[in-house]
Amino acid sequence: MGTVNRRTELLRSLKFTLFSASAGLIQIGAFALCNDVIRLPAWLGYLIALVLSVLWNFTLNRRYTFRSAASVPRAMALVALFYLVFTPCTTWLEHWLTDVQL
């Protein structure tokens, strides 16, 4: 791999990492707002925060990191399918772990 390719991939990795970290901050902030200020049920606050985080991360990485020209509806549908499985599993795991009495 040439120097230009290494530099390009390093920059791409850095962008991906920073956008992902910013998505995490958005999720934390949105959940705190939903939970502490608006006083929504925890599951609803989690769902809202997760959706905002995913949309932010998907949009920025698609546009600035990978510069994808592929079908946006298809790509978003694939992301949605992943989260249709991921979200219930993590919600169940969170409830199970908080209910465990050690």
N, CA, C and O of each residue as an XYZ file, in Angstrom:
408
protein
N       0.855     -1.169      0.000
C       0.000      0.000      0.000
C       0.902      1.233      0.000
O       1.842      1.314      0.791
N       0.625      2.182     -0.873
C       1.447      3.371     -0.994
C       1.203      4.364      0.118
O       0.262      4.230      0.899
N       2.071      5.370      0.179
C       1.973      6.400      1.208
C       0.663      7.169      1.120
O       0.066      7.498      2.145
N       0.211      7.460     -0.100
C      -1.043      8.201     -0.287
C      -2.215      7.389      0.245
O      -3.087      7.934      0.922
N      -2.245      6.093     -0.052
C      -3.328      5.235      0.435
C      -3.318      5.122      1.950
O      -4.375      5.131      2.581
N      -2.142      5.015      2.535
C      -2.042      4.936      3.998
C      -2.547      6.215      4.639
O      -3.281      6.178      5.627
N      -2.154      7.340      4.076
C      -2.579      8.631      4.605
C      -4.097      8.780      4.462
O      -4.765      9.254      5.381
N      -4.630      8.382      3.326
C      -6.075      8.456      3.085
C      -6.829      7.581      4.081
O      -7.832      8.009      4.652
N      -6.352      6.363      4.288
C      -7.015      5.457      5.218
C      -6.866      5.916      6.664
O      -7.779      5.722      7.467
N      -5.743      6.514      7.006
C      -5.558      7.049      8.356
C      -6.531      8.201      8.601
O      -7.143      8.286      9.666
N      -6.671      9.081      7.619
C      -7.611     10.189      7.735
C      -9.045      9.666      7.834
O      -9.842     10.166      8.629
N      -9.361      8.668      7.032
C     -10.701      8.067      7.071
C     -10.960      7.441      8.442
O     -12.053      7.589      8.989
N      -9.986      6.756      8.991
C     -10.137      6.142     10.319
C     -10.335      7.200     11.395
O     -11.139      7.021     12.311
N      -9.600      8.300     11.282
C      -9.729      9.390     12.240
C     -11.117     10.022     12.162
O     -11.741     10.273     13.193
N     -11.601     10.279     10.955
C     -12.943     10.841     10.780
C     -13.995      9.904     11.370
O     -14.891     10.340     12.093
N     -13.879      8.619     11.056
C     -14.844      7.637     11.553
C     -14.861      7.633     13.080
O     -15.928      7.610     13.693
N     -13.688      7.656     13.685
C     -13.580      7.639     15.146
C     -14.189      8.897     15.759
O     -14.933      8.813     16.736
N     -13.880     10.048     15.196
C     -14.403     11.300     15.736
C     -15.922     11.408     15.561
O     -16.619     11.850     16.475
N     -16.434     11.010     14.402
C     -17.881     11.057     14.196
C     -18.585     10.068     15.121
O     -19.662     10.361     15.641
N     -17.987      8.910     15.327
C     -18.586      7.925     16.236
C     -18.578      8.423     17.676
O     -19.547      8.232     18.411
N     -17.489      9.057     18.073
C     -17.423      9.629     19.427
C     -18.459     10.744     19.589
O     -19.104     10.854     20.632
N     -18.613     11.566     18.553
C     -19.608     12.643     18.645
C     -21.019     12.062     18.706
O     -21.890     12.623     19.371
N     -21.252     10.946     18.021
C     -22.558     10.288     18.102
C     -22.803      9.777     19.520
O     -23.926      9.839     20.020
N     -21.760      9.277     20.161
C     -21.892      8.844     21.551
C     -22.247      9.998     22.473
O     -23.069      9.850     23.377
N     -21.626     11.146     22.244
C     -21.942     12.329     23.048
C     -23.380     12.795     22.815
O     -24.066     13.216     23.747
N     -23.821     12.714     21.569
C     -25.214     13.073     21.264
C     -26.164     12.118     21.976
O     -27.180     12.544     22.525
N     -25.836     10.831     21.968
C     -26.701      9.864     22.641
C     -26.743     10.123     24.139
O     -27.816     10.077     24.740
N     -25.618     10.389     24.741
C     -25.583     10.667     26.178
C     -26.373     11.936     26.503
O     -27.170     11.960     27.441
N     -26.146     12.979     25.723
C     -26.840     14.242     25.956
C     -28.343     14.136     25.749
O     -29.125     14.661     26.542
N     -28.745     13.455     24.681
C     -30.177     13.293     24.400
C     -30.847     12.453     25.485
O     -31.966     12.751     25.902
N     -30.165     11.406     25.940
C     -30.747     10.576     26.995
C     -30.877     11.371     28.291
O     -31.895     11.287     28.978
N     -29.844     12.139     28.621
C     -29.905     12.955     29.837
C     -31.052     13.961     29.757
O     -31.770     14.170     30.734
N     -31.217     14.573     28.605
C     -32.309     15.527     28.417
C     -33.669     14.835     28.572
O     -34.553     15.327     29.274
N     -33.817     13.698     27.911
C     -35.091     12.961     27.995
C     -35.363     12.452     29.405
O     -36.504     12.479     29.867
N     -34.331     11.994     30.084
C     -34.482     11.382     31.389
C     -34.598     12.414     32.514
O     -35.488     12.319     33.359
N     -33.702     13.390     32.520
C     -33.605     14.323     33.647
C     -34.451     15.581     33.501
O     -34.912     16.140     34.496
N     -34.656     16.028     32.264
C     -35.392     17.279     32.063
C     -36.845     17.004     31.682
O     -37.770     17.516     32.313
N     -37.033     16.196     30.655
C     -38.392     15.920     30.175
C     -39.071     14.837     31.018
O     -40.299     14.765     31.070
N     -38.266     13.996     31.677
C     -38.762     12.919     32.548
C     -39.570     11.865     31.790
O     -40.635     11.440     32.237
N     -39.045     11.455     30.641
C     -39.675     10.369     29.888
C     -39.289      9.039     30.527
O     -38.295      8.967     31.251
N     -40.060      7.994     30.269
C     -39.632      6.663     30.719
C     -38.263      6.332     30.119
O     -37.951      6.743     29.002
N     -37.462      5.596     30.862
C     -36.082      5.316     30.438
C     -36.018      4.659     29.065
O     -35.162      5.008     28.253
N     -36.919      3.707     28.797
C     -36.867      3.017     27.503
C     -37.134      3.983     26.355
O     -36.532      3.849     25.290
N     -38.022      4.951     26.550
C     -38.335      5.908     25.496
C     -37.181      6.891     25.303
O     -36.838      7.238     24.172
N     -36.593      7.332     26.393
C     -35.424      8.208     26.299
C     -34.272      7.519     25.595
O     -33.582      8.130     24.779
N     -34.058      6.237     25.911
C     -33.009      5.451     25.256
C     -33.280      5.349     23.763
O     -32.376      5.531     22.948
N     -34.525      5.058     23.407
C     -34.879      4.899     21.997
C     -34.675      6.210     21.231
O     -34.102      6.198     20.142
N     -35.125      7.319     21.774
C     -34.948      8.620     21.123
C     -33.464      8.948     20.975
O     -33.021      9.370     19.908
N     -32.705      8.754     22.044
C     -31.271      9.045     22.008
C     -30.551      8.158     20.997
O     -29.665      8.624     20.280
N     -30.923      6.897     20.938
C     -30.303      5.972     19.995
C     -30.598      6.376     18.554
O     -29.697      6.378     17.715
N     -31.845      6.716     18.260
C     -32.212      7.118     16.903
C     -31.448      8.377     16.498
O     -30.920      8.444     15.388
N     -31.382      9.367     17.374
C     -30.637     10.587     17.060
C     -29.161     10.293     16.811
O     -28.564     10.831     15.879
N     -28.586      9.449     17.635
C     -27.183      9.084     17.506
C     -26.908      8.354     16.190
O     -25.938      8.655     15.495
N     -27.762      7.404     15.860
C     -27.582      6.630     14.626
C     -27.734      7.520     13.399
O     -26.939      7.432     12.464
N     -28.746      8.369     13.401
C     -28.937      9.276     12.264
C     -27.729     10.202     12.084
O     -27.265     10.411     10.963
N     -27.227     10.747     13.177
C     -26.054     11.620     13.134
C     -24.844     10.871     12.571
O     -24.190     11.344     11.642
N     -24.559      9.713     13.137
C     -23.393      8.932     12.741
C     -23.510      8.464     11.288
O     -22.551      8.563     10.523
N     -24.678      7.960     10.914
C     -24.911      7.475      9.556
C     -24.708      8.602      8.553
O     -24.009      8.434      7.553
N     -25.317      9.739      8.819
C     -25.273     10.859      7.880
C     -23.858     11.406      7.721
O     -23.391     11.584      6.596
N     -23.177     11.672      8.817
C     -21.834     12.248      8.722
C     -20.818     11.278      8.131
O     -20.011     11.661      7.285
N     -20.855     10.027      8.572
C     -19.908      9.065      8.018
C     -20.170      8.804      6.539
O     -19.230      8.644      5.760
N     -21.416      8.762      6.156
C     -21.761      8.533      4.754
C     -21.267      9.685      3.886
O     -20.718      9.474      2.804
N     -21.470     10.898      4.374
C     -21.123     12.082      3.571
C     -19.628     12.408      3.595
O     -19.031     12.654      2.547
N     -19.020     12.412      4.792
C     -17.655     12.915      4.914
C     -16.581     11.840      5.019
O     -15.449     12.072      4.594
N     -16.895     10.686      5.565
C     -15.879      9.658      5.736
C     -15.789      8.751      4.520
O     -14.702      8.514      3.992
N     -16.926      8.247      4.080
C     -16.920      7.265      2.992
C     -17.359      7.841      1.657
O     -17.139      7.225      0.614
N     -17.976      9.014      1.674
C     -18.432      9.690      0.456
C     -19.164      8.729     -0.470
O     -18.854      8.609     -1.656
N     -20.130      8.060      0.105
C     -20.869      7.037     -0.623
C     -21.902      7.654     -1.549
O     -22.608      8.595     -1.186
N     -21.974      7.099     -2.767
C     -22.976      7.532     -3.746
C     -24.050      6.463     -3.919
O     -24.931      6.590     -4.769
N     -23.971      5.422     -3.117
C     -24.946      4.335     -3.211
C     -26.317      4.814     -2.740
O     -26.452      5.908     -2.192
N     -27.307      4.000     -2.957
C     -28.690      4.323     -2.624
C     -28.868      4.601     -1.128
O     -28.641      3.723     -0.296
N     -29.272      5.819     -0.800
C     -29.501      6.191      0.603
C     -30.645      5.379      1.202
O     -30.491      4.865      2.310
N     -31.797      5.236      0.517
C     -32.876      4.435      1.109
C     -32.464      2.984      1.397
O     -32.841      2.424      2.426
N     -31.707      2.391      0.504
C     -31.262      1.002      0.723
C     -30.305      0.928      1.916
O     -30.433      0.051      2.771
N     -29.351      1.854      1.964
C     -28.387      1.860      3.065
C     -29.088      2.095      4.399
O     -28.777      1.435      5.390
N     -30.028      3.027      4.427
C     -30.752      3.315      5.668
C     -31.632      2.125      6.064
O     -31.782      1.838      7.251
N     -32.204      1.443      5.093
C     -33.010      0.252      5.394
C     -32.147     -0.835      6.036
O     -32.590     -1.514      6.962
N     -30.924     -1.000      5.549
C     -30.021     -1.996      6.141
C     -29.644     -1.617      7.575
O     -29.582     -2.478      8.453
N     -29.396     -0.340      7.805
C     -29.109      0.135      9.163
C     -30.322     -0.111     10.057
O     -30.184     -0.580     11.187
N     -31.510      0.208      9.542
C     -32.739      0.010     10.323
C     -32.934     -1.464     10.664
O     -33.334     -1.783     11.784
N     -32.662     -2.368      9.729
C     -32.783     -3.806     10.002
C     -31.838     -4.239     11.118
O     -32.210     -5.031     11.983
N     -30.626     -3.721     11.093
C     -29.677     -4.044     12.151
C     -30.223     -3.598     13.507
O     -30.203     -4.361     14.473
N     -30.712     -2.354     13.571
C     -31.193     -1.814     14.842
C     -32.522     -2.415     15.279
O     -32.872     -2.333     16.456
N     -33.268     -3.017     14.360
C     -34.485     -3.735     14.757
C     -34.148     -4.941     15.621
O     -34.953     -5.359     16.452
N     -32.963     -5.497     15.426
C     -32.499     -6.610     16.260
C     -31.702     -6.080     17.458
O     -31.915     -6.515     18.590
N     -30.797     -5.153     17.207
C     -29.887     -4.648     18.227
C     -30.615     -3.947     19.378
O     -30.298     -4.178     20.545
N     -31.575     -3.103     19.056
C     -32.238     -2.294     20.085
C     -33.010     -3.130     21.098
O     -32.819     -2.930     22.298
N     -33.870     -4.053     20.681
C     -34.550     -4.876     21.691
C     -33.574     -5.718     22.526
O     -33.776     -5.906     23.726
N     -32.524     -6.217     21.882
C     -31.551     -7.030     22.625
C     -30.838     -6.209     23.689
O     -30.696     -6.666     24.823
N     -30.391     -5.014     23.350
C     -29.684     -4.194     24.334
C     -30.638     -3.669     25.406
O     -30.246     -3.521     26.564
N     -31.873     -3.390     25.033
C     -32.851     -2.939     26.024
C     -33.141     -4.054     27.024
O     -33.189     -3.815     28.231
N     -33.333     -5.262     26.525
C     -33.578     -6.407     27.402
C     -32.359     -6.648     28.306
O     -32.510     -6.878     29.506
N     -31.159     -6.595     27.727
C     -29.947     -6.833     28.508
C     -29.795     -5.779     29.610
O     -29.426     -6.102     30.739
N     -30.081     -4.523     29.275
C     -29.987     -3.448     30.269
C     -30.958     -3.682     31.417
O     -30.594     -3.519     32.581
N     -32.182     -4.061     31.100
C     -33.164     -4.341     32.157
C     -32.748     -5.554     32.990
O     -32.870     -5.540     34.215
N     -32.264     -6.587     32.336
C     -31.845     -7.791     33.040
C     -30.679     -7.479     33.972
O     -30.670     -7.919     35.122
N     -29.692     -6.721     33.484
C     -28.516     -6.416     34.309
C     -28.861     -5.510     35.498
O     -28.280     -5.653     36.574
N     -29.800     -4.581     35.306
C     -30.159     -3.700     36.422
C     -31.041     -4.401     37.444
O     -31.136     -3.953     38.586
N     -31.692     -5.502     37.049
C     -32.545     -6.241     37.973
C     -31.794     -7.341     38.732
O     -32.318     -7.897     39.697
N     -30.576     -7.653     38.300
C     -29.805     -8.710     38.946
C     -29.389     -8.245     40.339
O     -28.797     -7.176     40.490
N     -29.694     -9.033     41.335
C     -29.300     -8.715     42.711
C     -28.076     -9.535     43.071
O     -28.144    -10.761     43.155
N     -26.962     -8.859     43.282
C     -25.723     -9.581     43.634
C     -25.513     -9.614     45.114
O     -24.525    -10.178     45.585
